Amino acid sequence: MFAGYLTPRVSCEACGLVFEPMRADDAPAYFTVFLVGHIAIAGVLFTEQLWHPAMWLQSFWVPVAVAMMFGFLPYIKGAVMGAIYSSQAGEHRHPAE
């Protein structure tokens, strides 16, 4: 589905479905921040309750959150594009049509 990290291909190699009408825009970023924020904040609070580490030690959650953001973003973008396709919100074009 993707030619690069987040760049969608022009069309599907298998069926020829054109991806242009399924523009995800900013929705994947919002969903990713929502998901990673909940995971990271829960981790910070859980770590604080169990071990009471120093504040500087809690800063290890920052690179963990950034790594989760970069890891989840392509999958969430694919899911948003799939949701757009399944809801028939865009004008879907196959080469045979």
C-alpha positions in Angstrom: 0.0 0.0 0.0 2.9 2.4 0.7 5.8 3.3 -1.6 7.7 4.9 1.3 7.2 5.4 5.0 3.9 7.1 4.7 3.6 7.8 0.9 0.8 5.7 -0.6 1.4 4.1 -4.0 -0.6 5.5 -7.0 -2.5 2.2 -7.2 -2.6 -1.3 -5.8 -0.2 -3.7 -7.5 -2.5 -6.6 -7.2 -6.0 -5.2 -8.2 -5.2 -1.8 -9.6 -7.3 0.1 -7.1 -6.4 3.8 -7.2 -5.5 5.2 -3.8 -5.8 8.9 -4.5 -9.5 9.2 -3.4 -8.6 7.6 0.0 -6.7 10.6 1.4 -6.3 10.1 5.2 -5.0 13.7 5.7 -4.4 14.4 9.5 -6.6 11.6 11.0 -3.8 9.1 11.4 -1.6 11.5 13.3 -4.5 12.4 15.7 -5.3 8.7 16.3 -1.7 7.9 16.8 -1.2 10.7 19.4 -4.3 9.6 21.1 -3.2 5.9 21.3 0.5 6.6 22.2 -0.5 9.3 24.8 -2.7 6.8 26.6 -0.1 4.1 26.6 2.8 6.4 27.7 0.8 8.2 30.4 -0.4 4.9 31.8 3.2 3.7 31.8 4.5 6.8 33.6 1.8 6.5 36.2 2.3 2.7 36.6 6.0 3.2 37.0 5.5 6.0 39.5 3.2 3.9 41.6 5.4 0.8 41.7 8.9 2.1 42.0 8.8 5.9 42.7 11.9 6.6 40.4 13.5 10.0 40.2 11.9 12.4 37.8 14.9 12.3 35.4 14.6 8.5 35.2 10.9 8.9 34.1 12.2 10.7 31.0 13.0 7.4 29.4 9.3 7.4 28.4 9.9 10.2 25.9 12.0 8.2 23.5 9.7 5.2 24.0 6.7 7.4 23.1 8.5 8.7 20.0 9.4 5.2 18.9 5.8 4.1 19.4 4.6 7.1 17.3 6.8 6.2 14.4 6.0 2.5 14.7 2.2 2.9 14.9 1.7 5.7 12.4 1.9 3.7 9.1 -0.4 1.0 10.4 -3.0 3.5 11.6 -2.7 5.4 8.3 -3.4 2.1 6.5 -6.4 1.4 8.8 -7.8 4.9 8.1 -7.4 4.4 4.4 -9.1 1.0 4.7 -12.0 2.6 6.7 -12.4 5.2 4.0 -12.5 2.5 1.4 -14.9 0.2 3.3 -17.3 3.1 4.0 -17.2 4.1 0.3 -16.5 7.7 1.3 -14.2 8.2 -1.7 -14.7 7.6 -5.3 -13.0 4.2 -5.8 -11.7 3.5 -9.3 -10.5 0.2 -10.6 -8.8 0.0 -13.9 -11.4 -2.4 -15.3 -14.3 0.0 -14.6 
